Amino acid sequence: MDYVPYAVPFFLLAILVELTYGFLKKNNTYRLNDAISSLFMGSLRTANKLVFIGLGGYVFYLIETNLTLWRMDASSVFTWVFAFVFYDFFYYWFHRISHERQIFWASHVAHHQSEDYNLSTALRQTGTGALLTWVFYIPVFLIGVPSYVFVSVASLNLIYQFWVHSEHIPKLGFYEWIFVTPSNHRVHHAQNDEYIDKNYGGVFIIWDRMFGTFKEEDTKIPCIYGIRGPIKTFNPVWANLHIYVQMLKDIWGSKSLKDKLYVPFARTGWRPSSLENDSFKDDFDPNLFKKYDPQSSKKIKFYAFAQFVVLSFVGLIVLESGIFEYSELCIIIGMMAFTMYCTAAWLDGKKAYKSESLRLIALVVLGVYALSDPLTYQLALGLFIYVALNFIALPTLKPSIN
């Protein structure tokens, strides 16, 4: 059973509590532009699960029904404890390789782009992870863990990781030796030379201690969050694709067939020898680091937040209604991504009048199509109201100035 959908309301409530606590303590760790970008990416990841369906699940089904000789007892506490620990062991290796090899980093990098560190960062998830992540968990099925137990412990592992994305929680004593905590996970998200590529565990930090990737947070060296070679945009689409695009450019531009084939499997930051090698990890200076933070008007901030609320409703309610065919789901999710793209453009300080107008016209067309079906008639009316409000707001928006 996947417990994550049931946890989402509590995630959002916890974000509100952390935001309030930060203001009261005069130590706010949130910026609306960065937080909205992270939340957009969380929504996009959830929606994409409805598109990239079947591949991993089908492989697991074949393994479970044809290759394993036995199944563990799903009613046994031992099975659940074993599966929970065993899953986290393979999560460690998946997570580590996701930092060390380009094809996996291309997907995982989305989670590390935020230059803030708060609970919204936990929801900043990749939209392409479903394509390759499942490969790392094949051994779990080969040893006989039932699929029901696997899905359950995987979701519990992910839920646990939510709370460790906070700057407000200090070190937790002995607990730090065994479990992943906010302190040792802050290190994982930092790009400082002392911290980078450390602390990969999901629930248990013992794997890092065993395999030499543990680093304790040093209070004398403040964590600087984000990635080397920042993308300098809040665009969630580019955030998910920019490493893939770079790899394709390297493959295309390389003059060596060996290098072309090696690009996806090379260590992160590697470039073909026939191209200019500009590793991002070598030019980082913590004294010169400055967060990407274009200034936005209150109207743009309100507009961006309103788009997030609407997209959350679409993601949590509309897409889960079960009334749409697969092709329709793809169109809806595509429009969600386009809405995020346009909203991010405003937060980046760009003029988005043309793209916004195109988006709203496309939504009108979808609304007309929805009117023809009794199941979606009311949704169409709601869509027309949403489009009308957007058209009214559009002329009042002014591009922000850095």
MOTA-V21335 format. One line per field, one symbol per residue. psi: psi as a letter, one per 40 degrees, with the letter a starting at -180 (. if undefined). A space follows every 50 residues. Layout:
psi=???
This chain:
psi=hhedddedddddddddddddddddeffheihdddddddddddddddddde dgidcddddddddddddieihiheehddddddddddddddddddddddde hdddddddddeedheihaddddegiieededddddeedddddeehidddd ddddddddddedeegieehaifbdddddihiddeddddeieidddhfige iddhedddddefeihihheegihhiaihfiefiehdddddeddddddddd dddiehddddddddeiiheiiideihhghdeefhhdeehhihgihiiddd dddddddddddddddddddedeeiiddddddddddddddddddddddefi hfdddddddddddddddddddehddeddddddddddddddddddeehhhi h.
